[in-house]
């Protein structure tokens, strides 16, 4: 067995008092822990009615690529994908970056409500899918009123 050494702050004079009860509340200073600040999670129903975002989804006429927009409720399937999820950056800026670089980006997809309801920028999230490193991409569950939107660069 291993000997154990106990270290404590103990007032020996109190032991001589016959009415003394060691309740550990007398000599040990205790401080209440401060609660950690919680990050506020914003629910969709908490969002005020903002003006819809205006996204420029027009193809550059001089580009060999055209932009095809699809709404879907399903998934995006692929054999191989190279993607990057962007959070807290304006969707308008994200779509503009996508439009300006058709050789770099194959697609961008996002929740349709972000643009339709004009969510605040800190709630924006979208995903770039890069041309390089992506193979056999297919959108499943295409629907006229899907809850997600994908913009894809397609050769003319």
MDAnalysis code that builds the backbone (N, CA, C; Angstrom):
import MDAnalysis as mda
import numpy as np

u = mda.Universe.empty(468, n_residues=156, atom_resindex=np.repeat(np.arange(156), 3), trajectory=True)
u.add_TopologyAttr("name", ["N", "CA", "C"] * 156)
u.add_TopologyAttr("resid", np.arange(1, 157))
u.add_TopologyAttr("resname", ["UNK", "UNK", "UNK", "UNK", "UNK", "UNK", "UNK", "UNK", "UNK", "UNK", "UNK", "UNK", "UNK", "UNK", "UNK", "UNK", "UNK", "UNK", "UNK", "UNK", "UNK", "UNK", "UNK", "UNK", "UNK", "UNK", "UNK", "UNK", "UNK", "UNK", "UNK", "UNK", "UNK", "UNK", "UNK", "UNK", "UNK", "UNK", "UNK", "UNK", "UNK", "UNK", "UNK", "UNK", "UNK", "UNK", "UNK", "UNK", "UNK", "UNK", "UNK", "UNK", "UNK", "UNK", "UNK", "UNK", "UNK", "UNK", "UNK", "UNK", "UNK", "UNK", "UNK", "UNK", "UNK", "UNK", "UNK", "UNK", "UNK", "UNK", "UNK", "UNK", "UNK", "UNK", "UNK", "UNK", "UNK", "UNK", "UNK", "UNK", "UNK", "UNK", "UNK", "UNK", "UNK", "UNK", "UNK", "UNK", "UNK", "UNK", "UNK", "UNK", "UNK", "UNK", "UNK", "UNK", "UNK", "UNK", "UNK", "UNK", "UNK", "UNK", "UNK", "UNK", "UNK", "UNK", "UNK", "UNK", "UNK", "UNK", "UNK", "UNK", "UNK", "UNK", "UNK", "UNK", "UNK", "UNK", "UNK", "UNK", "UNK", "UNK", "UNK", "UNK", "UNK", "UNK", "UNK", "UNK", "UNK", "UNK", "UNK", "UNK", "UNK", "UNK", "UNK", "UNK", "UNK", "UNK", "UNK", "UNK", "UNK", "UNK", "UNK", "UNK", "UNK", "UNK", "UNK", "UNK", "UNK", "UNK", "UNK", "UNK", "UNK", "UNK", "UNK", "UNK"])
u.atoms.positions = np.array([
    [0.840, -1.181, 0.000],
    [0.000, 0.000, 0.000],
    [0.880, 1.237, 0.000],
    [0.254, 2.369, -0.406],
    [0.993, 3.616, -0.474],
    [0.508, 4.549, 0.616],
    [1.422, 5.116, 1.371],
    [0.984, 6.054, 2.413],
    [0.395, 7.317, 1.777],
    [-0.598, 7.849, 2.401],
    [-1.273, 9.038, 1.904],
    [-1.016, 10.182, 2.863],
    [-0.690, 11.319, 2.327],
    [-0.468, 12.502, 3.149],
    [-1.608, 13.459, 2.883],
    [-2.275, 13.884, 3.930],
    [-3.375, 14.825, 3.807],
    [-2.895, 16.206, 4.223],
    [-3.144, 17.171, 3.418],
    [-2.803, 18.548, 3.737],
    [-4.095, 19.308, 3.949],
    [-4.169, 20.035, 5.030],
    [-5.379, 20.812, 5.271],
    [-5.076, 21.986, 6.187],
    [-5.976, 22.942, 6.150],
    [-5.894, 24.073, 7.068],
    [-6.838, 23.748, 8.221],
    [-6.289, 23.595, 9.410],
    [-7.117, 23.139, 10.521],
    [-6.785, 23.960, 11.760],
    [-7.798, 24.478, 12.395],
    [-7.619, 25.276, 13.591],
    [-7.731, 24.355, 14.809],
    [-6.589, 24.035, 15.428],
    [-6.546, 23.080, 16.549],
    [-7.228, 23.603, 17.806],
    [-7.298, 24.916, 17.983],
    [-7.904, 25.448, 19.209],
    [-9.396, 25.163, 19.248],
    [-10.033, 25.036, 18.087],
    [-11.466, 24.766, 18.080],
    [-11.787, 23.345, 18.546],
    [-10.830, 22.428, 18.456],
    [-11.070, 21.059, 18.910],
    [-11.258, 20.962, 20.430],
    [-10.745, 21.937, 21.151],
    [-10.893, 21.917, 22.596],
    [-12.293, 22.316, 23.034],
    [-13.041, 22.965, 22.163],
    [-14.423, 23.336, 22.465],
    [-15.295, 22.094, 22.330],
    [-16.045, 21.729, 23.395],
    [-16.859, 20.511, 23.391],
    [-18.053, 20.606, 22.452],
    [-18.474, 21.802, 22.093],
    [-19.634, 21.980, 21.202],
    [-19.237, 22.135, 19.721],
    [-17.937, 21.998, 19.452],
    [-17.449, 22.198, 18.087],
    [-17.850, 21.021, 17.177],
    [-18.370, 21.359, 16.009],
    [-18.682, 20.360, 14.990],
    [-17.921, 20.772, 13.728],
    [-17.158, 19.861, 13.188],
    [-16.385, 20.152, 11.987],
    [-17.302, 20.039, 10.759],
    [-17.829, 21.147, 10.355],
    [-18.719, 21.148, 9.186],
    [-18.027, 21.708, 7.946],
    [-16.734, 21.992, 8.049],
    [-15.903, 22.500, 6.956],
    [-16.369, 23.839, 6.402],
    [-17.187, 24.540, 7.143],
    [-17.665, 25.831, 6.668],
    [-16.978, 27.002, 7.371],
    [-16.194, 26.711, 8.410],
    [-15.687, 27.805, 9.212],
    [-14.387, 28.410, 8.701],
    [-13.393, 27.624, 8.317],
    [-12.092, 28.164, 7.956],
    [-11.795, 28.153, 6.456],
    [-12.593, 27.494, 5.695],
    [-12.308, 27.370, 4.265],
    [-13.149, 28.360, 3.489],
    [-12.441, 29.234, 2.809],
    [-13.131, 30.243, 2.006],
    [-13.547, 29.617, 0.676],
    [-14.802, 29.746, 0.388],
    [-15.302, 29.206, -0.866],
    [-15.888, 30.341, -1.694],
    [-15.573, 30.288, -2.974],
    [-16.125, 31.280, -3.890],
    [-17.053, 30.586, -4.863],
    [-18.148, 31.226, -5.121],
    [-19.098, 30.657, -6.083],
    [-18.514, 30.747, -7.483],
    [-18.713, 29.694, -8.256],
    [-18.238, 29.712, -9.634],
    [-19.159, 30.568, -10.476],
    [-18.537, 31.348, -11.325],
    [-19.331, 32.172, -12.228],
    [-19.795, 31.304, -13.384],
    [-21.049, 31.396, -13.730],
    [-21.513, 30.595, -14.859],
    [-20.883, 31.089, -16.155],
    [-20.570, 30.144, -17.039],
    [-19.992, 30.507, -18.328],
    [-21.071, 31.152, -19.182],
    [-20.714, 32.213, -19.896],
    [-21.727, 32.841, -20.756],
    [-22.108, 31.877, -21.881],
    [-23.377, 31.772, -22.111],
    [-23.870, 30.879, -23.155],
    [-24.001, 31.631, -24.463],
    [-23.622, 30.960, -25.512],
    [-23.780, 31.522, -26.836],
    [-25.256, 31.408, -27.209],
    [-25.834, 32.519, -27.611],
    [-27.250, 32.521, -27.926],
    [-27.486, 31.805, -29.257],
    [-28.343, 30.819, -29.199],
    [-28.716, 30.091, -30.405],
    [-29.994, 30.733, -30.925],
    [-29.920, 31.230, -32.132],
    [-31.066, 31.912, -32.715],
    [-31.895, 30.893, -33.472],
    [-33.145, 30.803, -33.117],
    [-34.069, 29.899, -33.788],
    [-34.691, 30.606, -34.982],
    [-35.124, 29.824, -35.952],
    [-35.699, 30.397, -37.168],
    [-36.922, 31.262, -36.846],
    [-37.707, 30.840, -35.839],
    [-38.903, 31.617, -35.509],
    [-38.581, 32.939, -34.804],
    [-37.334, 33.081, -34.271],
    [-36.909, 34.318, -33.621],
    [-36.485, 35.388, -34.622],
    [-36.321, 35.001, -35.862],
    [-35.817, 35.920, -36.872],
    [-36.927, 36.872, -37.299],
    [-36.583, 38.132, -37.274],
    [-37.542, 39.134, -37.729],
    [-37.693, 39.022, -39.243],
    [-38.718, 39.639, -39.763],
    [-38.901, 39.645, -41.204],
    [-37.947, 40.659, -41.816],
    [-36.931, 40.159, -42.477],
    [-35.973, 41.004, -43.171],
    [-36.315, 40.993, -44.648],
    [-35.774, 41.941, -45.368],
    [-35.990, 41.985, -46.810],
    [-35.198, 40.847, -47.447],
    [-35.762, 40.181, -48.453],
    [-35.040, 39.100, -49.131],
    [-33.718, 39.607, -49.718],
    [-32.735, 38.738, -49.732],
    [-31.440, 39.099, -50.308],
    [-31.536, 39.080, -51.832],
    [-30.861, 40.000, -52.450],
    [-30.814, 40.035, -53.911],
    [-29.489, 39.407, -54.325],
    [-29.571, 38.208, -54.898],
    [-28.386, 37.482, -55.334],
    [-28.271, 37.585, -56.842],
    [-27.131, 38.015, -57.317],
    [-26.893, 38.101, -58.750],
    [-26.437, 36.725, -59.236],
    [-27.351, 35.987, -59.871],
    [-27.070, 34.629, -60.329],
    [-26.887, 34.563, -61.839],
    [-26.730, 35.726, -62.463],
    [-26.591, 35.774, -63.924],
    [-25.213, 35.263, -64.348],
    [-25.188, 34.544, -65.438],
    [-23.929, 34.058, -66.005],
    [-23.230, 35.189, -66.754],
    [-21.914, 35.159, -66.736],
    [-21.123, 36.113, -67.515],
    [-21.198, 35.681, -68.980],
    [-21.708, 36.547, -69.864],
    [-21.860, 36.150, -71.267],
    [-20.537, 35.788, -71.947],
    [-19.426, 36.338, -71.483],
    [-18.137, 36.049, -72.103],
    [-17.497, 34.761, -71.553],
    [-18.087, 34.187, -70.520],
    [-17.528, 32.989, -69.891],
    [-17.986, 31.724, -70.638],
    [-17.142, 30.700, -70.673],
    [-17.570, 29.444, -71.279],
    [-18.540, 28.666, -70.379],
    [-18.776, 29.169, -69.166],
    [-19.665, 28.512, -68.213],
    [-20.968, 29.294, -68.085],
    [-22.052, 28.563, -67.887],
    [-23.314, 29.208, -67.534],
    [-23.694, 28.707, -66.144],
    [-24.466, 29.513, -65.426],
    [-24.890, 29.153, -64.072],
    [-26.275, 28.521, -64.154],
    [-26.388, 27.326, -63.595],
    [-27.666, 26.611, -63.544],
    [-28.093, 26.563, -62.077],
    [-29.326, 26.985, -61.822],
    [-29.864, 27.002, -60.455],
    [-30.862, 25.870, -60.291],
    [-30.743, 25.130, -59.178],
    [-31.697, 24.063, -58.862],
    [-32.089, 24.165, -57.396],
    [-33.354, 23.896, -57.140],
    [-33.873, 23.824, -55.787],
    [-34.036, 22.332, -55.477],
    [-33.722, 21.931, -54.251],
    [-33.831, 20.506, -53.931],
    [-34.131, 20.292, -52.454],
    [-34.687, 19.116, -52.159],
    [-34.974, 18.704, -50.782],
    [-34.137, 17.503, -50.379],
    [-33.345, 16.995, -51.289],
    [-32.587, 15.777, -51.034],
    [-31.155, 16.040, -50.645],
    [-30.287, 15.320, -51.312],
    [-28.857, 15.381, -51.016],
    [-28.074, 15.696, -52.278],
    [-26.798, 15.883, -52.082],
    [-25.869, 15.984, -53.196],
    [-24.968, 14.765, -53.076],
    [-25.001, 13.915, -54.103],
    [-24.156, 12.726, -54.068],
    [-22.958, 12.938, -54.988],
    [-21.898, 12.207, -54.720],
    [-20.664, 12.380, -55.482],
    [-19.784, 11.169, -55.266],
    [-18.871, 10.964, -56.216],
    [-17.855, 9.925, -56.052],
    [-16.706, 10.474, -55.213],
    [-16.390, 11.750, -55.439],
    [-15.314, 12.423, -54.718],
    [-15.673, 13.905, -54.671],
    [-15.410, 14.557, -53.531],
    [-15.751, 15.979, -53.428],
    [-14.648, 16.745, -52.712],
    [-14.440, 17.961, -53.174],
    [-13.543, 18.920, -52.529],
    [-14.417, 20.124, -52.213],
    [-14.720, 20.336, -50.932],
    [-15.661, 21.396, -50.561],
    [-15.135, 22.197, -49.382],
    [-15.767, 23.358, -49.190],
    [-15.437, 24.223, -48.056],
    [-16.726, 24.861, -47.556],
    [-17.022, 24.682, -46.264],
    [-18.194, 25.282, -45.643],
    [-17.797, 26.648, -45.100],
    [-18.582, 27.675, -45.445],
    [-18.318, 29.053, -45.021],
    [-19.450, 29.481, -44.091],
    [-19.090, 29.988, -42.908],
    [-20.088, 30.452, -41.934],
    [-19.828, 31.908, -41.594],
    [-20.907, 32.681, -41.431],
    [-20.790, 34.058, -40.972],
    [-20.314, 35.049, -42.010],
    [-20.272, 34.648, -43.267],
    [-19.908, 35.538, -44.369],
    [-21.147, 35.743, -45.219],
    [-21.321, 36.921, -45.741],
    [-22.506, 37.250, -46.518],
    [-22.679, 36.311, -47.706],
    [-23.889, 35.788, -47.852],
    [-24.216, 34.930, -48.985],
    [-24.096, 35.699, -50.295],
    [-24.426, 36.984, -50.265],
    [-24.311, 37.822, -51.468],
    [-22.853, 37.842, -51.937],
    [-21.922, 38.022, -50.993],
    [-20.495, 38.010, -51.323],
    [-20.050, 36.625, -51.788],
    [-20.596, 35.595, -51.171],
    [-20.259, 34.222, -51.553],
    [-20.675, 33.907, -52.976],
    [-21.884, 34.310, -53.355],
    [-22.370, 34.080, -54.712],
    [-21.555, 34.910, -55.695],
    [-21.188, 36.126, -55.325],
    [-20.367, 36.963, -56.199],
    [-18.997, 36.321, -56.432],
    [-18.396, 35.799, -55.374],
    [-17.117, 35.095, -55.491],
    [-17.265, 33.875, -56.408],
    [-18.353, 33.145, -56.256],
    [-18.642, 31.985, -57.104],
    [-18.765, 32.401, -58.571],
    [-19.502, 33.474, -58.829],
    [-19.695, 33.965, -60.208],
    [-18.378, 34.403, -60.840],
    [-17.531, 35.049, -60.060],
    [-16.284, 35.595, -60.584],
    [-15.215, 34.540, -60.855],
    [-15.377, 33.327, -60.333],
    [-14.343, 32.290, -60.453],
    [-14.919, 30.954, -60.930],
    [-15.452, 30.897, -62.157],
    [-16.055, 29.638, -62.622],
    [-15.035, 28.513, -62.812],
    [-13.768, 28.842, -63.041],
    [-12.752, 27.802, -63.192],
    [-12.415, 27.168, -61.839],
    [-12.615, 27.909, -60.764],
    [-12.279, 27.440, -59.418],
    [-13.440, 26.683, -58.762],
    [-14.660, 27.224, -58.884],
    [-15.811, 26.652, -58.186],
    [-16.740, 25.922, -59.150],
    [-17.103, 24.706, -58.803],
    [-18.085, 23.954, -59.569],
    [-19.496, 24.351, -59.137],
    [-19.687, 24.547, -57.821],
    [-21.023, 24.852, -57.312],
    [-20.938, 25.575, -55.974],
    [-22.071, 26.175, -55.614],
    [-22.276, 26.741, -54.282],
    [-23.683, 26.322, -53.881],
    [-23.848, 25.853, -52.651],
    [-25.206, 25.533, -52.203],
    [-25.454, 26.093, -50.809],
    [-26.736, 26.379, -50.538],
    [-27.126, 27.067, -49.306],
    [-28.595, 26.792, -49.016],
    [-29.013, 27.115, -47.803],
    [-30.409, 26.983, -47.404],
    [-31.193, 28.107, -48.067],
    [-32.252, 27.753, -48.773],
    [-33.036, 28.712, -49.541],
    [-33.575, 29.844, -48.668],
    [-33.959, 29.547, -47.437],
    [-34.551, 30.546, -46.544],
    [-33.585, 31.692, -46.219],
    [-32.290, 31.450, -46.281],
    [-31.315, 32.513, -45.995],
    [-31.553, 33.687, -46.933],
    [-31.706, 33.392, -48.216],
    [-31.919, 34.458, -49.204],
    [-33.370, 34.914, -49.221],
    [-34.303, 33.979, -49.154],
    [-35.723, 34.321, -49.262],
    [-36.213, 35.170, -48.093],
    [-35.691, 34.904, -46.891],
    [-36.134, 35.628, -45.698],
    [-35.146, 36.708, -45.274],
    [-34.008, 36.790, -45.943],
    [-33.033, 37.840, -45.631],
    [-32.433, 37.721, -44.251],
    [-31.955, 36.547, -43.896],
    [-31.374, 36.330, -42.574],
    [-30.184, 37.256, -42.328],
    [-29.888, 37.572, -41.066],
    [-28.710, 38.390, -40.753],
    [-27.415, 37.653, -41.148],
    [-26.389, 38.402, -41.491],
    [-25.142, 37.841, -42.017],
    [-24.522, 36.811, -41.076],
    [-24.581, 37.037, -39.764],
    [-23.950, 36.099, -38.832],
    [-24.578, 34.708, -38.875],
    [-25.741, 34.581, -39.485],
    [-26.405, 33.276, -39.614],
    [-26.196, 32.655, -40.991],
    [-25.534, 33.347, -41.889],
    [-25.321, 32.820, -43.239],
    [-24.338, 31.660, -43.209],
    [-24.676, 30.627, -43.969],
    [-23.789, 29.488, -44.141],
    [-24.007, 28.945, -45.539],
    [-22.919, 28.705, -46.233],
    [-23.004, 28.137, -47.572],
    [-21.780, 27.273, -47.801],
    [-21.837, 26.460, -48.856],
    [-20.751, 25.531, -49.146],
    [-20.283, 25.717, -50.579],
    [-18.973, 25.917, -50.737],
    [-18.360, 25.926, -52.064],
    [-17.964, 24.491, -52.399],
    [-18.227, 24.079, -53.628],
    [-17.716, 22.814, -54.140],
    [-16.736, 23.181, -55.253],
    [-15.502, 22.750, -55.104],
    [-14.438, 23.129, -56.032],
    [-14.439, 22.233, -57.266],
    [-14.029, 22.814, -58.404],
    [-13.886, 22.054, -59.650],
    [-12.831, 20.967, -59.453],
    [-11.671, 21.386, -58.938],
    [-10.569, 20.453, -58.761],
    [-10.841, 19.542, -57.565],
    [-10.777, 18.242, -57.800],
    [-10.963, 17.281, -56.714],
    [-12.395, 16.811, -56.541],
    [-13.305, 17.230, -57.413],
    [-14.704, 16.796, -57.319],
    [-15.037, 15.963, -58.550],
    [-15.727, 14.851, -58.311],
    [-16.027, 13.921, -59.394],
    [-17.451, 13.384, -59.253],
    [-18.143, 13.287, -60.377],
    [-19.475, 12.653, -60.461],
    [-20.473, 13.214, -59.451],
    [-20.721, 14.506, -59.515],
    [-21.664, 15.147, -58.595],
    [-23.080, 15.057, -59.172],
    [-24.045, 14.793, -58.288],
    [-25.438, 14.680, -58.710],
    [-26.346, 15.203, -57.600],
    [-27.325, 16.014, -57.981],
    [-28.283, 16.567, -57.023],
    [-29.482, 15.623, -56.964],
    [-29.852, 15.194, -55.767],
    [-30.984, 14.282, -55.579],
    [-32.143, 15.035, -54.940],
    [-33.351, 14.669, -55.301],
    [-34.545, 15.282, -54.708],
    [-34.824, 16.668, -55.237],
    [-34.566, 16.889, -56.535],
    [-34.823, 18.197, -57.144],
    [-36.313, 18.491, -57.049],
    [-36.628, 19.715, -56.619],
    [-38.015, 20.109, -56.386],
    [-38.151, 21.594, -56.685],
    [-39.322, 21.987, -57.131],
    [-39.540, 23.398, -57.460],
    [-39.403, 24.290, -56.222],
    [-39.895, 23.831, -55.093],
    [-39.855, 24.623, -53.852],
    [-38.997, 23.929, -52.792],
    [-37.793, 23.543, -53.164],
    [-36.913, 22.852, -52.224],
    [-36.394, 23.774, -51.138],
    [-35.964, 23.172, -50.039],
    [-35.459, 23.984, -48.922],
    [-33.969, 24.316, -49.066],
    [-33.324, 23.798, -50.112],
    [-31.928, 24.120, -50.395],
    [-31.818, 24.542, -51.853],
    [-30.798, 25.346, -52.141],
    [-30.553, 25.830, -53.498],
    [-29.103, 25.551, -53.850],
    [-28.887, 25.113, -55.076],
    [-27.531, 24.926, -55.577],
    [-27.382, 25.693, -56.889],
    [-26.268, 26.382, -57.008],
    [-25.899, 27.049, -58.259],
    [-24.686, 26.305, -58.788],
    [-24.744, 25.872, -60.046],
    [-23.645, 25.093, -60.630],
    [-23.129, 25.760, -61.895],
    [-21.833, 25.715, -62.079],
    [-21.222, 26.163, -63.335],
    [-21.236, 24.970, -64.296],
    [-21.835, 25.157, -65.452],
    [-21.920, 24.116, -66.467],
    [-21.350, 24.691, -67.757],
    [-20.541, 23.894, -68.461],
    [-20.014, 24.358, -69.732],
    [-21.143, 24.593, -70.715],
    [-21.047, 25.671, -71.486],
    [-22.097, 26.007, -72.463],
    [-22.075, 25.029, -73.616],
])
